C-alpha cells in the first residue's frame, strides 16, 4: 500500500474535479506493507511493536460475530479484513510521508494530550 495524507488526497480531488474521471486514484510517497506501517507507528512513539496476525478466514468469522453485536463495528472490521486482501497501491500523488504524519500526531499530542483522548 501507499497511504496518502488527507490533505494530499483533497488536493488531488480538487485537481480532478473539473475533468472527466469519476474516480481519483492516488497514493502517498511511501510503499509499504500493513505490517511495516504498524511497525512505523510503534517506532515513532518509541515502543516495541506488538503485532498479532490472524488468518483472513478467522477475520471473516469475527466480522460475522461482530455483526450480531454491532453493525458499525462489523462494518469497520469488514473494511479492515477486505483491505488485508487487496493491493492498495495508487500512483504517487501525495508528498506527506506516513512517518511525517505520525510525527505530526505525536507532536500534537505533546502540545494537547486531550487531542488524542489520552
Biopython code that builds the backbone (N, CA, C, O; Angstrom):
import numpy as np
from Bio.PDB.StructureBuilder import StructureBuilder

atoms = [
    (1, "UNK", "N", (0.839, -1.177, 0.000)),
    (1, "UNK", "CA", (0.000, 0.000, 0.000)),
    (1, "UNK", "C", (0.882, 1.237, 0.000)),
    (1, "UNK", "O", (2.061, 1.187, 0.351)),
    (2, "UNK", "N", (0.286, 2.334, -0.397)),
    (2, "UNK", "CA", (0.981, 3.615, -0.251)),
    (2, "UNK", "C", (-0.024, 4.641, 0.277)),
    (2, "UNK", "O", (-0.670, 5.362, -0.484)),
    (3, "UNK", "N", (-0.132, 4.679, 1.624)),
    (3, "UNK", "CA", (-1.129, 5.561, 2.243)),
    (3, "UNK", "C", (-0.908, 7.026, 1.878)),
    (3, "UNK", "O", (0.221, 7.501, 1.759)),
    (4, "UNK", "N", (-2.035, 7.726, 1.705)),
    (4, "UNK", "CA", (-1.976, 9.129, 1.315)),
    (4, "UNK", "C", (-2.602, 9.987, 2.412)),
    (4, "UNK", "O", (-3.640, 9.636, 2.972)),
    (5, "UNK", "N", (-1.971, 11.092, 2.704)),
    (5, "UNK", "CA", (-2.478, 12.033, 3.703)),
    (5, "UNK", "C", (-3.764, 12.659, 3.175)),
    (5, "UNK", "O", (-3.884, 12.909, 1.976)),
    (6, "UNK", "N", (-4.715, 12.912, 4.050)),
    (6, "UNK", "CA", (-5.988, 13.505, 3.653)),
    (6, "UNK", "C", (-5.838, 14.823, 2.921)),
    (6, "UNK", "O", (-6.595, 15.110, 1.994)),
    (7, "UNK", "N", (-4.870, 15.625, 3.326)),
    (7, "UNK", "CA", (-4.620, 16.915, 2.669)),
    (7, "UNK", "C", (-4.177, 16.691, 1.223)),
    (7, "UNK", "O", (-4.625, 17.391, 0.315)),
    (8, "UNK", "N", (-3.292, 15.708, 1.015)),
    (8, "UNK", "CA", (-2.819, 15.396, -0.338)),
    (8, "UNK", "C", (-3.959, 14.831, -1.195)),
    (8, "UNK", "O", (-4.062, 15.146, -2.381)),
    (9, "UNK", "N", (-4.807, 14.002, -0.595)),
    (9, "UNK", "CA", (-5.934, 13.434, -1.326)),
    (9, "UNK", "C", (-6.932, 14.521, -1.703)),
    (9, "UNK", "O", (-7.464, 14.526, -2.813)),
    (10, "UNK", "N", (-7.183, 15.438, -0.779)),
    (10, "UNK", "CA", (-8.098, 16.543, -1.078)),
    (10, "UNK", "C", (-7.585, 17.360, -2.254)),
    (10, "UNK", "O", (-8.361, 17.749, -3.126)),
    (11, "UNK", "N", (-6.291, 17.620, -2.283)),
    (11, "UNK", "CA", (-5.696, 18.378, -3.388)),
    (11, "UNK", "C", (-5.900, 17.625, -4.711)),
    (11, "UNK", "O", (-6.253, 18.231, -5.722)),
    (12, "UNK", "N", (-5.678, 16.298, -4.700)),
    (12, "UNK", "CA", (-5.851, 15.506, -5.920)),
    (12, "UNK", "C", (-7.308, 15.509, -6.369)),
    (12, "UNK", "O", (-7.582, 15.539, -7.568)),
    (13, "UNK", "N", (-8.242, 15.478, -5.428)),
    (13, "UNK", "CA", (-9.668, 15.510, -5.772)),
    (13, "UNK", "C", (-10.056, 16.840, -6.408)),
    (13, "UNK", "O", (-10.786, 16.875, -7.398)),
    (14, "UNK", "N", (-9.566, 17.927, -5.835)),
    (14, "UNK", "CA", (-9.876, 19.256, -6.386)),
    (14, "UNK", "C", (-9.302, 19.388, -7.790)),
    (14, "UNK", "O", (-9.956, 19.925, -8.684)),
    (15, "UNK", "N", (-8.081, 18.900, -7.986)),
    (15, "UNK", "CA", (-7.456, 18.987, -9.302)),
    (15, "UNK", "C", (-8.204, 18.157, -10.338)),
    (15, "UNK", "O", (-8.181, 18.484, -11.525)),
    (16, "UNK", "N", (-8.865, 17.086, -9.904)),
    (16, "UNK", "CA", (-9.582, 16.201, -10.819)),
    (16, "UNK", "C", (-11.037, 16.597, -10.985)),
    (16, "UNK", "O", (-11.686, 16.149, -11.930)),
    (17, "UNK", "N", (-11.565, 17.419, -10.101)),
    (17, "UNK", "CA", (-12.998, 17.732, -10.058)),
    (17, "UNK", "C", (-13.539, 18.303, -11.359)),
    (17, "UNK", "O", (-14.713, 18.107, -11.673)),
    (18, "UNK", "N", (-12.730, 18.988, -12.104)),
    (18, "UNK", "CA", (-13.217, 19.617, -13.334)),
    (18, "UNK", "C", (-12.953, 18.767, -14.572)),
    (18, "UNK", "O", (-13.236, 19.196, -15.690)),
    (19, "UNK", "N", (-12.416, 17.570, -14.382)),
    (19, "UNK", "CA", (-12.098, 16.711, -15.517)),
    (19, "UNK", "C", (-13.122, 15.615, -15.710)),
    (19, "UNK", "O", (-14.192, 15.632, -15.102)),
    (20, "UNK", "N", (-12.792, 14.679, -16.544)),
    (20, "UNK", "CA", (-13.677, 13.578, -16.898)),
    (20, "UNK", "C", (-13.706, 12.445, -15.876)),
    (20, "UNK", "O", (-14.782, 11.892, -15.645)),
    (21, "UNK", "N", (-12.598, 12.068, -15.253)),
    (21, "UNK", "CA", (-12.637, 10.874, -14.405)),
    (21, "UNK", "C", (-13.657, 11.011, -13.278)),
    (21, "UNK", "O", (-13.804, 12.073, -12.673)),
    (22, "UNK", "N", (-14.357, 9.907, -13.011)),
    (22, "UNK", "CA", (-15.320, 9.893, -11.919)),
    (22, "UNK", "C", (-14.702, 9.370, -10.639)),
    (22, "UNK", "O", (-15.351, 9.359, -9.593)),
    (23, "UNK", "N", (-13.470, 8.943, -10.711)),
    (23, "UNK", "CA", (-12.779, 8.494, -9.513)),
    (23, "UNK", "C", (-11.355, 9.021, -9.537)),
    (23, "UNK", "O", (-10.786, 9.290, -10.595)),
    (24, "UNK", "N", (-10.795, 9.161, -8.346)),
    (24, "UNK", "CA", (-9.422, 9.632, -8.210)),
    (24, "UNK", "C", (-8.602, 8.465, -7.667)),
    (24, "UNK", "O", (-8.906, 7.922, -6.605)),
    (25, "UNK", "N", (-7.579, 8.093, -8.392)),
    (25, "UNK", "CA", (-6.668, 7.045, -7.943)),
    (25, "UNK", "C", (-5.396, 7.751, -7.517)),
    (25, "UNK", "O", (-4.706, 8.362, -8.334)),
    (26, "UNK", "N", (-5.087, 7.662, -6.220)),
    (26, "UNK", "CA", (-3.952, 8.423, -5.703)),
    (26, "UNK", "C", (-3.346, 7.715, -4.520)),
    (26, "UNK", "O", (-4.041, 7.040, -3.761)),
    (27, "UNK", "N", (-2.054, 7.870, -4.366)),
    (27, "UNK", "CA", (-1.348, 7.293, -3.227)),
    (27, "UNK", "C", (-0.287, 8.248, -2.731)),
    (27, "UNK", "O", (0.036, 9.245, -3.377)),
    (28, "UNK", "N", (0.245, 7.924, -1.576)),
    (28, "UNK", "CA", (1.299, 8.726, -0.989)),
    (28, "UNK", "C", (2.677, 8.279, -1.460)),
    (28, "UNK", "O", (2.796, 7.385, -2.297)),
    (29, "UNK", "N", (3.707, 8.903, -0.920)),
    (29, "UNK", "CA", (5.068, 8.644, -1.390)),
    (29, "UNK", "C", (5.689, 7.342, -0.869)),
    (29, "UNK", "O", (6.685, 6.880, -1.426)),
    (30, "UNK", "N", (5.125, 6.744, 0.181)),
    (30, "UNK", "CA", (5.725, 5.550, 0.793)),
    (30, "UNK", "C", (4.990, 4.284, 0.393)),
    (30, "UNK", "O", (3.775, 4.191, 0.564)),
    (31, "UNK", "N", (5.717, 3.308, -0.140)),
    (31, "UNK", "CA", (5.139, 1.998, -0.443)),
    (31, "UNK", "C", (5.574, 1.057, 0.671)),
    (31, "UNK", "O", (6.765, 0.904, 0.942)),
    (32, "UNK", "N", (4.577, 0.421, 1.323)),
    (32, "UNK", "CA", (4.876, -0.442, 2.470)),
    (32, "UNK", "C", (3.765, -1.459, 2.669)),
    (32, "UNK", "O", (2.676, -1.337, 2.109)),
    (33, "UNK", "N", (4.065, -2.458, 3.476)),
    (33, "UNK", "CA", (3.043, -3.420, 3.861)),
    (33, "UNK", "C", (2.291, -2.879, 5.071)),
    (33, "UNK", "O", (2.721, -1.913, 5.701)),
    (34, "UNK", "N", (1.165, -3.510, 5.387)),
    (34, "UNK", "CA", (0.428, -3.101, 6.586)),
    (34, "UNK", "C", (1.283, -3.324, 7.833)),
    (34, "UNK", "O", (1.242, -2.529, 8.772)),
    (35, "UNK", "N", (2.046, -4.396, 7.834)),
    (35, "UNK", "CA", (2.939, -4.672, 8.973)),
    (35, "UNK", "C", (3.968, -3.550, 9.126)),
    (35, "UNK", "O", (4.217, -3.080, 10.236)),
    (36, "UNK", "N", (4.561, -3.124, 8.013)),
    (36, "UNK", "CA", (5.555, -2.044, 8.071)),
    (36, "UNK", "C", (4.942, -0.745, 8.580)),
    (36, "UNK", "O", (5.587, -0.001, 9.318)),
    (37, "UNK", "N", (3.699, -0.467, 8.188)),
    (37, "UNK", "CA", (3.024, 0.743, 8.665)),
    (37, "UNK", "C", (2.808, 0.668, 10.174)),
    (37, "UNK", "O", (3.015, 1.654, 10.882)),
    (38, "UNK", "N", (2.397, -0.486, 10.661)),
    (38, "UNK", "CA", (2.189, -0.657, 12.105)),
    (38, "UNK", "C", (3.515, -0.543, 12.854)),
    (38, "UNK", "O", (3.588, 0.107, 13.897)),
    (39, "UNK", "N", (4.559, -1.172, 12.324)),
    (39, "UNK", "CA", (5.877, -1.083, 12.965)),
    (39, "UNK", "C", (6.381, 0.358, 12.990)),
    (39, "UNK", "O", (7.015, 0.780, 13.956)),
    (40, "UNK", "N", (6.100, 1.107, 11.935)),
    (40, "UNK", "CA", (6.491, 2.514, 11.875)),
    (40, "UNK", "C", (5.800, 3.311, 12.979)),
    (40, "UNK", "O", (6.425, 4.152, 13.624)),
    (41, "UNK", "N", (4.518, 3.048, 13.194)),
    (41, "UNK", "CA", (3.771, 3.755, 14.239)),
    (41, "UNK", "C", (4.407, 3.493, 15.610)),
    (41, "UNK", "O", (4.586, 4.424, 16.395)),
    (42, "UNK", "N", (4.745, 2.246, 15.897)),
    (42, "UNK", "CA", (5.400, 1.923, 17.166)),
    (42, "UNK", "C", (6.763, 2.597, 17.262)),
    (42, "UNK", "O", (7.140, 3.098, 18.321)),
    (43, "UNK", "N", (7.502, 2.607, 16.150)),
    (43, "UNK", "CA", (8.827, 3.226, 16.132)),
    (43, "UNK", "C", (8.747, 4.718, 16.463)),
    (43, "UNK", "O", (9.571, 5.234, 17.218)),
    (44, "UNK", "N", (7.772, 5.393, 15.908)),
    (44, "UNK", "CA", (7.634, 6.838, 16.129)),
    (44, "UNK", "C", (7.381, 7.148, 17.604)),
    (44, "UNK", "O", (7.880, 8.148, 18.121)),
    (45, "UNK", "N", (6.614, 6.302, 18.278)),
    (45, "UNK", "CA", (6.348, 6.555, 19.701)),
    (45, "UNK", "C", (7.385, 5.911, 20.610)),
    (45, "UNK", "O", (7.298, 6.014, 21.833)),
    (46, "UNK", "N", (8.373, 5.241, 20.004)),
    (46, "UNK", "CA", (9.473, 4.686, 20.778)),
    (46, "UNK", "C", (9.117, 3.454, 21.586)),
    (46, "UNK", "O", (9.665, 3.243, 22.668)),
    (47, "UNK", "N", (8.218, 2.649, 21.084)),
    (47, "UNK", "CA", (7.817, 1.422, 21.780)),
    (47, "UNK", "C", (8.051, 0.226, 20.871)),
    (47, "UNK", "O", (7.990, 0.345, 19.648)),
    (48, "UNK", "N", (8.320, -0.932, 21.475)),
    (48, "UNK", "CA", (8.490, -2.130, 20.641)),
    (48, "UNK", "C", (7.158, -2.535, 20.016)),
    (48, "UNK", "O", (6.109, -2.460, 20.656)),
    (49, "UNK", "N", (7.216, -2.956, 18.779)),
    (49, "UNK", "CA", (5.999, -3.357, 18.065)),
    (49, "UNK", "C", (5.467, -4.663, 18.638)),
    (49, "UNK", "O", (6.202, -5.639, 18.785)),
    (50, "UNK", "N", (4.183, -4.662, 18.955)),
    (50, "UNK", "CA", (3.488, -5.868, 19.410)),
    (50, "UNK", "C", (2.347, -6.106, 18.437)),
    (50, "UNK", "O", (1.291, -5.482, 18.535)),
    (51, "UNK", "N", (2.569, -7.009, 17.502)),
    (51, "UNK", "CA", (1.597, -7.248, 16.442)),
    (51, "UNK", "C", (1.116, -8.691, 16.479)),
    (51, "UNK", "O", (1.893, -9.613, 16.729)),
    (52, "UNK", "N", (-0.158, -8.872, 16.229)),
    (52, "UNK", "CA", (-0.740, -10.200, 16.123)),
    (52, "UNK", "C", (-1.382, -10.315, 14.754)),
    (52, "UNK", "O", (-2.173, -9.458, 14.360)),
    (53, "UNK", "N", (-1.051, -11.353, 14.040)),
    (53, "UNK", "CA", (-1.602, -11.577, 12.711)),
    (53, "UNK", "C", (-2.613, -12.708, 12.806)),
    (53, "UNK", "O", (-2.324, -13.771, 13.354)),
    (54, "UNK", "N", (-3.799, -12.466, 12.267)),
    (54, "UNK", "CA", (-4.806, -13.526, 12.227)),
    (54, "UNK", "C", (-5.068, -13.893, 10.777)),
    (54, "UNK", "O", (-4.979, -13.038, 9.895)),
    (55, "UNK", "N", (-5.393, -15.164, 10.520)),
    (55, "UNK", "CA", (-5.694, -15.556, 9.135)),
    (55, "UNK", "C", (-6.967, -14.867, 8.648)),
    (55, "UNK", "O", (-7.856, -14.561, 9.442)),
    (56, "UNK", "N", (-7.051, -14.626, 7.338)),
    (56, "UNK", "CA", (-8.209, -13.941, 6.776)),
    (56, "UNK", "C", (-9.513, -14.688, 7.042)),
    (56, "UNK", "O", (-10.544, -14.054, 7.267)),
    (57, "UNK", "N", (-9.489, -16.015, 7.021)),
    (57, "UNK", "CA", (-10.726, -16.774, 7.275)),
    (57, "UNK", "C", (-11.244, -16.490, 8.680)),
    (57, "UNK", "O", (-12.453, -16.399, 8.891)),
    (58, "UNK", "N", (-10.329, -16.349, 9.643)),
    (58, "UNK", "CA", (-10.736, -16.041, 11.013)),
    (58, "UNK", "C", (-11.273, -14.609, 11.094)),
    (58, "UNK", "O", (-12.212, -14.336, 11.842)),
    (59, "UNK", "N", (-10.680, -13.710, 10.332)),
    (59, "UNK", "CA", (-11.178, -12.341, 10.269)),
    (59, "UNK", "C", (-12.617, -12.305, 9.775)),
    (59, "UNK", "O", (-13.436, -11.560, 10.314)),
    (60, "UNK", "N", (-12.937, -13.103, 8.752)),
    (60, "UNK", "CA", (-14.305, -13.179, 8.223)),
    (60, "UNK", "C", (-15.271, -13.685, 9.300)),
    (60, "UNK", "O", (-16.383, -13.173, 9.426)),
    (61, "UNK", "N", (-14.852, -14.680, 10.067)),
    (61, "UNK", "CA", (-15.683, -15.215, 11.147)),
    (61, "UNK", "C", (-15.921, -14.120, 12.195)),
    (61, "UNK", "O", (-17.040, -13.952, 12.679)),
    (62, "UNK", "N", (-14.883, -13.394, 12.534)),
    (62, "UNK", "CA", (-15.020, -12.322, 13.522)),
    (62, "UNK", "C", (-15.965, -11.225, 13.036)),
    (62, "UNK", "O", (-16.738, -10.681, 13.824)),
    (63, "UNK", "N", (-15.909, -10.898, 11.752)),
    (63, "UNK", "CA", (-16.833, -9.910, 11.185)),
    (63, "UNK", "C", (-18.267, -10.396, 11.359)),
    (63, "UNK", "O", (-19.139, -9.628, 11.767)),
    (64, "UNK", "N", (-18.512, -11.656, 11.053)),
    (64, "UNK", "CA", (-19.848, -12.236, 11.179)),
    (64, "UNK", "C", (-20.329, -12.177, 12.630)),
    (64, "UNK", "O", (-21.481, -11.827, 12.885)),
    (65, "UNK", "N", (-19.450, -12.520, 13.588)),
    (65, "UNK", "CA", (-19.820, -12.479, 15.007)),
    (65, "UNK", "C", (-20.067, -11.045, 15.480)),
    (65, "UNK", "O", (-20.997, -10.792, 16.246)),
    (66, "UNK", "N", (-19.243, -10.122, 15.028)),
    (66, "UNK", "CA", (-19.428, -8.718, 15.404)),
    (66, "UNK", "C", (-20.762, -8.170, 14.897)),
    (66, "UNK", "O", (-21.384, -7.336, 15.556)),
    (67, "UNK", "N", (-21.196, -8.633, 13.740)),
    (67, "UNK", "CA", (-22.448, -8.144, 13.164)),
    (67, "UNK", "C", (-23.636, -8.431, 14.078)),
    (67, "UNK", "O", (-24.634, -7.711, 14.050)),
    (68, "UNK", "N", (-23.528, -9.474, 14.882)),
    (68, "UNK", "CA", (-24.594, -9.807, 15.829)),
    (68, "UNK", "C", (-24.670, -8.747, 16.930)),
    (68, "UNK", "O", (-25.751, -8.428, 17.424)),
    (69, "UNK", "N", (-23.513, -8.209, 17.305)),
    (69, "UNK", "CA", (-23.435, -7.247, 18.403)),
    (69, "UNK", "C", (-23.573, -5.809, 17.912)),
    (69, "UNK", "O", (-24.331, -5.027, 18.486)),
    (70, "UNK", "N", (-22.838, -5.453, 16.845)),
    (70, "UNK", "CA", (-22.811, -4.072, 16.382)),
    (70, "UNK", "C", (-22.535, -4.025, 14.882)),
    (70, "UNK", "O", (-21.473, -4.443, 14.420)),
    (71, "UNK", "N", (-23.483, -3.524, 14.150)),
    (71, "UNK", "CA", (-23.296, -3.398, 12.703)),
    (71, "UNK", "C", (-22.159, -2.425, 12.391)),
    (71, "UNK", "O", (-21.407, -2.629, 11.439)),
    (72, "UNK", "N", (-22.035, -1.361, 13.200)),
    (72, "UNK", "CA", (-20.996, -0.360, 12.975)),
    (72, "UNK", "C", (-19.605, -0.982, 13.111)),
    (72, "UNK", "O", (-18.753, -0.786, 12.245)),
    (73, "UNK", "N", (-19.373, -1.726, 14.188)),
    (73, "UNK", "CA", (-18.061, -2.358, 14.375)),
    (73, "UNK", "C", (-17.822, -3.468, 13.355)),
    (73, "UNK", "O", (-16.691, -3.692, 12.923)),
    (74, "UNK", "N", (-18.896, -4.160, 12.974)),
    (74, "UNK", "CA", (-18.754, -5.196, 11.956)),
    (74, "UNK", "C", (-18.344, -4.583, 10.620)),
    (74, "UNK", "O", (-17.510, -5.143, 9.908)),
    (75, "UNK", "N", (-18.925, -3.440, 10.281)),
    (75, "UNK", "CA", (-18.555, -2.766, 9.039)),
    (75, "UNK", "C", (-17.090, -2.331, 9.059)),
    (75, "UNK", "O", (-16.381, -2.467, 8.062)),
    (76, "UNK", "N", (-16.645, -1.810, 10.198)),
    (76, "UNK", "CA", (-15.240, -1.412, 10.331)),
    (76, "UNK", "C", (-14.324, -2.621, 10.209)),
    (76, "UNK", "O", (-13.315, -2.571, 9.505)),
    (77, "UNK", "N", (-14.673, -3.703, 10.889)),
    (77, "UNK", "CA", (-13.868, -4.925, 10.822)),
    (77, "UNK", "C", (-13.854, -5.485, 9.399)),
    (77, "UNK", "O", (-12.826, -5.972, 8.929)),
    (78, "UNK", "N", (-15.000, -5.413, 8.716)),
    (78, "UNK", "CA", (-15.078, -5.892, 7.341)),
    (78, "UNK", "C", (-14.146, -5.096, 6.433)),
    (78, "UNK", "O", (-13.477, -5.659, 5.567)),
    (79, "UNK", "N", (-14.110, -3.780, 6.641)),
    (79, "UNK", "CA", (-13.195, -2.930, 5.872)),
    (79, "UNK", "C", (-11.744, -3.362, 6.108)),
    (79, "UNK", "O", (-10.970, -3.480, 5.158)),
    (80, "UNK", "N", (-11.380, -3.596, 7.358)),
    (80, "UNK", "CA", (-10.006, -3.983, 7.695)),
    (80, "UNK", "C", (-9.653, -5.327, 7.063)),
    (80, "UNK", "O", (-8.574, -5.481, 6.491)),
    (81, "UNK", "N", (-10.560, -6.302, 7.165)),
    (81, "UNK", "CA", (-10.312, -7.624, 6.584)),
    (81, "UNK", "C", (-10.197, -7.527, 5.065)),
    (81, "UNK", "O", (-9.309, -8.134, 4.467)),
    (82, "UNK", "N", (-11.090, -6.768, 4.446)),
    (82, "UNK", "CA", (-11.049, -6.614, 2.989)),
    (82, "UNK", "C", (-9.768, -5.908, 2.555)),
    (82, "UNK", "O", (-9.156, -6.296, 1.559)),
    (83, "UNK", "N", (-9.361, -4.887, 3.282)),
    (83, "UNK", "CA", (-8.124, -4.167, 2.947)),
    (83, "UNK", "C", (-6.918, -5.088, 3.043)),
    (83, "UNK", "O", (-5.927, -4.892, 2.340)),
    (84, "UNK", "N", (-6.998, -6.092, 3.908)),
    (84, "UNK", "CA", (-5.895, -7.045, 4.044)),
    (84, "UNK", "C", (-5.745, -7.968, 2.855)),
    (84, "UNK", "O", (-4.721, -8.637, 2.710)),
    (85, "UNK", "N", (-6.755, -8.010, 2.001)),
    (85, "UNK", "CA", (-6.729, -8.909, 0.848)),
    (85, "UNK", "C", (-6.342, -8.226, -0.454)),
    (85, "UNK", "O", (-6.061, -8.903, -1.444)),
    (86, "UNK", "N", (-6.323, -6.891, -0.472)),
    (86, "UNK", "CA", (-6.114, -6.209, -1.749)),
    (86, "UNK", "C", (-4.780, -5.467, -1.786)),
    (86, "UNK", "O", (-4.187, -5.146, -0.756)),
    (87, "UNK", "N", (-4.345, -5.216, -2.982)),
    (87, "UNK", "CA", (-3.147, -4.422, -3.214)),
    (87, "UNK", "C", (-3.593, -2.969, -3.262)),
    (87, "UNK", "O", (-4.286, -2.566, -4.196)),
    (88, "UNK", "N", (-3.208, -2.185, -2.274)),
    (88, "UNK", "CA", (-3.673, -0.808, -2.177)),
    (88, "UNK", "C", (-2.685, 0.202, -2.725)),
    (88, "UNK", "O", (-2.418, 1.219, -2.085)),
    (89, "UNK", "N", (-2.138, -0.066, -3.903)),
    (89, "UNK", "CA", (-1.175, 0.867, -4.497)),
    (89, "UNK", "C", (-1.866, 1.801, -5.483)),
    (89, "UNK", "O", (-2.650, 1.376, -6.331)),
    (90, "UNK", "N", (-1.553, 3.070, -5.347)),
    (90, "UNK", "CA", (-2.038, 4.057, -6.295)),
    (90, "UNK", "C", (-0.858, 4.848, -6.813)),
    (90, "UNK", "O", (0.228, 4.788, -6.236)),
    (91, "UNK", "N", (-1.049, 5.589, -7.889)),
    (91, "UNK", "CA", (0.043, 6.422, -8.372)),
    (91, "UNK", "C", (0.418, 7.454, -7.310)),
    (91, "UNK", "O", (-0.450, 8.007, -6.635)),
    (92, "UNK", "N", (1.699, 7.702, -7.173)),
    (92, "UNK", "CA", (2.167, 8.645, -6.160)),
    (92, "UNK", "C", (1.728, 10.054, -6.501)),
    (92, "UNK", "O", (2.166, 10.633, -7.496)),
    (93, "UNK", "N", (0.861, 10.598, -5.667)),
    (93, "UNK", "CA", (0.352, 11.947, -5.830)),
    (93, "UNK", "C", (0.740, 12.774, -4.608)),
    (93, "UNK", "O", (1.145, 13.931, -4.727)),
    (94, "UNK", "N", (0.610, 12.170, -3.448)),
    (94, "UNK", "CA", (0.892, 12.880, -2.207)),
    (94, "UNK", "C", (2.373, 13.057, -1.937)),
    (94, "UNK", "O", (3.220, 12.359, -2.493)),
    (95, "UNK", "N", (2.658, 14.011, -1.066)),
    (95, "UNK", "CA", (4.047, 14.289, -0.707)),
    (95, "UNK", "C", (4.318, 14.088, 0.783)),
    (95, "UNK", "O", (5.475, 14.080, 1.202)),
    (96, "UNK", "N", (3.273, 13.925, 1.583)),
    (96, "UNK", "CA", (3.445, 13.755, 3.027)),
    (96, "UNK", "C", (3.681, 12.285, 3.335)),
    (96, "UNK", "O", (2.827, 11.445, 3.050)),
    (97, "UNK", "N", (4.836, 11.968, 3.917)),
    (97, "UNK", "CA", (5.134, 10.580, 4.238)),
    (97, "UNK", "C", (4.341, 10.146, 5.467)),
    (97, "UNK", "O", (3.905, 10.978, 6.264)),
    (98, "UNK", "N", (4.160, 8.839, 5.610)),
    (98, "UNK", "CA", (3.451, 8.322, 6.775)),
    (98, "UNK", "C", (4.223, 8.639, 8.053)),
    (98, "UNK", "O", (3.622, 8.957, 9.079)),
    (99, "UNK", "N", (5.553, 8.553, 7.995)),
    (99, "UNK", "CA", (6.367, 8.911, 9.170)),
    (99, "UNK", "C", (6.123, 10.367, 9.557)),
    (99, "UNK", "O", (5.946, 10.670, 10.737)),
    (100, "UNK", "N", (6.111, 11.265, 8.581)),
    (100, "UNK", "CA", (5.850, 12.686, 8.880)),
    (100, "UNK", "C", (4.484, 12.862, 9.535)),
    (100, "UNK", "O", (4.335, 13.636, 10.480)),
    (101, "UNK", "N", (3.489, 12.138, 9.026)),
    (101, "UNK", "CA", (2.151, 12.226, 9.589)),
    (101, "UNK", "C", (2.137, 11.725, 11.038)),
    (101, "UNK", "O", (1.568, 12.371, 11.918)),
    (102, "UNK", "N", (2.764, 10.575, 11.277)),
    (102, "UNK", "CA", (2.824, 10.043, 12.644)),
    (102, "UNK", "C", (3.576, 10.992, 13.571)),
    (102, "UNK", "O", (3.169, 11.192, 14.715)),
    (103, "UNK", "N", (4.669, 11.578, 13.086)),
    (103, "UNK", "CA", (5.431, 12.540, 13.886)),
    (103, "UNK", "C", (4.578, 13.770, 14.210)),
    (103, "UNK", "O", (4.639, 14.305, 15.317)),
    (104, "UNK", "N", (3.786, 14.207, 13.236)),
    (104, "UNK", "CA", (2.888, 15.342, 13.445)),
    (104, "UNK", "C", (1.862, 15.021, 14.543)),
    (104, "UNK", "O", (1.586, 15.857, 15.404)),
    (105, "UNK", "N", (1.306, 13.816, 14.504)),
    (105, "UNK", "CA", (0.357, 13.404, 15.540)),
    (105, "UNK", "C", (1.026, 13.339, 16.914)),
    (105, "UNK", "O", (0.452, 13.759, 17.919)),
    (106, "UNK", "N", (2.231, 12.814, 16.936)),
    (106, "UNK", "CA", (2.969, 12.716, 18.198)),
    (106, "UNK", "C", (3.230, 14.108, 18.769)),
    (106, "UNK", "O", (3.050, 14.332, 19.966)),
    (107, "UNK", "N", (3.648, 15.032, 17.927)),
    (107, "UNK", "CA", (3.916, 16.404, 18.364)),
    (107, "UNK", "C", (2.639, 17.078, 18.852)),
    (107, "UNK", "O", (2.644, 17.766, 19.872)),
    (108, "UNK", "N", (1.557, 16.878, 18.128)),
    (108, "UNK", "CA", (0.274, 17.459, 18.512)),
    (108, "UNK", "C", (-0.169, 16.928, 19.878)),
    (108, "UNK", "O", (-0.725, 17.666, 20.692)),
    (109, "UNK", "N", (0.085, 15.637, 20.115)),
    (109, "UNK", "CA", (-0.279, 15.030, 21.399)),
    (109, "UNK", "C", (0.544, 15.617, 22.543)),
    (109, "UNK", "O", (0.047, 15.752, 23.661)),
    (110, "UNK", "N", (1.812, 15.970, 22.263)),
    (110, "UNK", "CA", (2.658, 16.597, 23.296)),
    (110, "UNK", "C", (2.111, 17.958, 23.674)),
    (110, "UNK", "O", (2.146, 18.348, 24.841)),
    (111, "UNK", "N", (1.605, 18.680, 22.686)),
    (111, "UNK", "CA", (1.092, 20.028, 22.919)),
    (111, "UNK", "C", (-0.282, 19.960, 23.599)),
    (111, "UNK", "O", (-0.547, 20.713, 24.536)),
    (112, "UNK", "N", (-1.153, 19.059, 23.127)),
    (112, "UNK", "CA", (-2.500, 18.926, 23.667)),
    (112, "UNK", "C", (-2.835, 17.462, 23.879)),
    (112, "UNK", "O", (-3.399, 16.831, 22.986)),
    (113, "UNK", "N", (-2.500, 16.894, 25.054)),
    (113, "UNK", "CA", (-2.753, 15.474, 25.307)),
    (113, "UNK", "C", (-4.229, 15.091, 25.175)),
    (113, "UNK", "O", (-4.535, 13.925, 24.925)),
    (114, "UNK", "N", (-5.135, 16.033, 25.335)),
    (114, "UNK", "CA", (-6.570, 15.740, 25.214)),
    (114, "UNK", "C", (-6.977, 15.509, 23.761)),
    (114, "UNK", "O", (-8.017, 14.906, 23.500)),
    (115, "UNK", "N", (-6.162, 15.984, 22.809)),
    (115, "UNK", "CA", (-6.494, 15.858, 21.389)),
    (115, "UNK", "C", (-6.594, 14.401, 20.971)),
    (115, "UNK", "O", (-7.394, 14.070, 20.096)),
    (116, "UNK", "N", (-5.795, 13.517, 21.578)),
    (116, "UNK", "CA", (-5.825, 12.106, 21.210)),
    (116, "UNK", "C", (-6.679, 11.286, 22.159)),
    (116, "UNK", "O", (-6.773, 10.067, 22.008)),
    (117, "UNK", "N", (-7.293, 11.922, 23.119)),
    (117, "UNK", "CA", (-8.134, 11.186, 24.063)),
    (117, "UNK", "C", (-7.343, 10.583, 25.203)),
    (117, "UNK", "O", (-7.861, 9.737, 25.932)),
    (118, "UNK", "N", (-6.083, 11.005, 25.374)),
    (118, "UNK", "CA", (-5.228, 10.448, 26.433)),
    (118, "UNK", "C", (-5.690, 10.892, 27.801)),
    (118, "UNK", "O", (-5.088, 10.519, 28.808)),
]
sb = StructureBuilder()
sb.init_structure("model")
sb.init_model(0)
sb.init_chain("A")
sb.init_seg("    ")
for serial, (resi, resn, name, xyz) in enumerate(atoms, 1):
    if name == "N":
        sb.init_residue(resn, " ", resi, " ")
    sb.init_atom(name, np.array(xyz, "f"), 0.0, 1.0, " ", f" {name:<3s}", serial, name[0])
structure = sb.get_structure()
